[in-house]
Amino acid sequence: MYAINFYSDLYLDILRTNRKSVTVRLGDKSVKYHSGEIVWITTGQRFGRRQKLYSAIIDRVEVKTIAELSPREVERENPEFRSPDDIASLLSRIYGEKISTGHMVSVIHFSPIDE
């Protein structure tokens, strides 16, 4: 089983309140994640202790440039974001390199599973 991990300081609140249903990841992750797959949604630091919040099902995985993200995808990534430029800035911060709206990303749509 795979996990989709999020940094606690950025996402814990919106994950717990189900206001996040999309994650945008740098590069093509369509080989790793597939529609219908069950994953754990976790928070924590990379290579550190993580907390499982819930299980989710992957609804869809799309590969596109950041510029091609729809307003709905941007908002579902983070309700405070308004444009693909916001996504590029976030990814630059996470990956520690300059990310532009021309970069290829994977848009992973997911839904929580009640347990």
C-alpha positions in Angstrom: 0.0 0.0 0.0 1.2 3.5 -0.8 1.0 6.6 1.3 0.5 10.2 0.1 2.4 12.3 2.7 1.9 16.0 3.4 3.9 18.4 5.5 2.0 18.9 8.8 2.7 22.7 9.0 1.2 23.2 5.5 -1.7 20.8 5.3 -2.8 19.2 8.6 -5.8 21.5 9.2 -7.2 21.3 5.6 -6.7 17.6 5.5 -8.5 17.0 8.8 -11.5 19.2 7.6 -11.7 17.5 4.2 -11.0 20.7 2.3 -8.2 19.1 0.3 -9.0 16.5 -2.3 -6.2 17.1 -4.8 -2.4 16.9 -4.5 -0.1 18.3 -7.2 3.2 16.5 -7.3 6.2 17.5 -9.5 6.8 15.1 -12.4 4.9 12.2 -13.8 3.6 10.0 -11.0 1.1 8.0 -13.1 3.3 4.9 -12.9 3.2 5.1 -9.0 -0.4 6.1 -8.4 -3.5 4.6 -10.2 -7.3 5.3 -10.2 -9.1 3.0 -7.8 -6.0 2.4 -5.6 -6.3 2.7 -1.8 -3.7 4.9 -0.1 -3.0 6.2 3.3 -3.1 10.0 3.8 -0.3 10.9 6.2 1.4 13.9 7.6 5.0 14.4 8.8 8.5 15.2 7.7 10.3 13.4 5.0 12.3 10.5 6.4 10.7 11.1 9.8 7.8 9.9 11.9 4.4 10.2 10.2 0.8 10.2 11.4 -1.8 8.4 9.4 -4.9 10.5 9.1 -7.2 8.3 7.0 -7.4 6.0 4.0 -8.4 7.4 0.7 -9.2 6.2 -2.8 -7.5 7.7 -5.8 -10.2 8.9 -8.1 -8.0 10.1 -11.0 -4.4 10.9 -11.9 -3.6 13.4 -14.6 -0.3 14.6 -16.0 -0.1 18.2 -17.3 1.8 21.4 -16.9 1.2 23.7 -14.0 -0.2 26.3 -16.4 -2.9 23.8 -17.5 -4.3 23.4 -13.9 -8.0 24.4 -13.7 -9.1 26.9 -11.1 -11.0 24.0 -9.3 -7.8 21.9 -9.2 -5.8 24.9 -7.8 -8.5 25.4 -5.1 -8.7 21.7 -4.2 -4.9 21.7 -3.7 -5.2 24.5 -1.3 -8.4 26.6 -0.6 -6.2 29.7 -0.2 -4.6 29.4 -3.7 -6.1 31.3 -6.6 -3.7 30.6 -9.6 -1.2 28.2 -11.1 1.5 30.6 -10.0 0.6 29.9 -6.4 1.2 26.2 -7.0 4.5 26.9 -8.7 5.6 29.0 -5.7 4.6 26.2 -3.3 6.4 23.5 -5.3 9.5 25.8 -5.4 9.4 26.0 -1.6 8.9 22.2 -1.2 11.5 21.0 -3.7 14.0 23.8 -3.1 14.4 24.7 -6.7 12.8 27.2 -9.1 9.6 25.7 -10.5 7.7 27.5 -13.3 4.2 27.1 -14.7 5.8 25.2 -17.6 6.9 22.3 -15.4 5.1 18.9 -15.7 3.1 17.8 -12.7 0.8 15.0 -11.6 -2.6 16.0 -10.3 -3.8 13.2 -8.0 -7.5 13.5 -7.1 -8.5 11.5 -4.0 -11.5 10.9 -1.7 -11.5 9.9 2.0 -12.8 6.4 2.9 -15.0 6.3 6.0 -13.7 3.5 8.3 
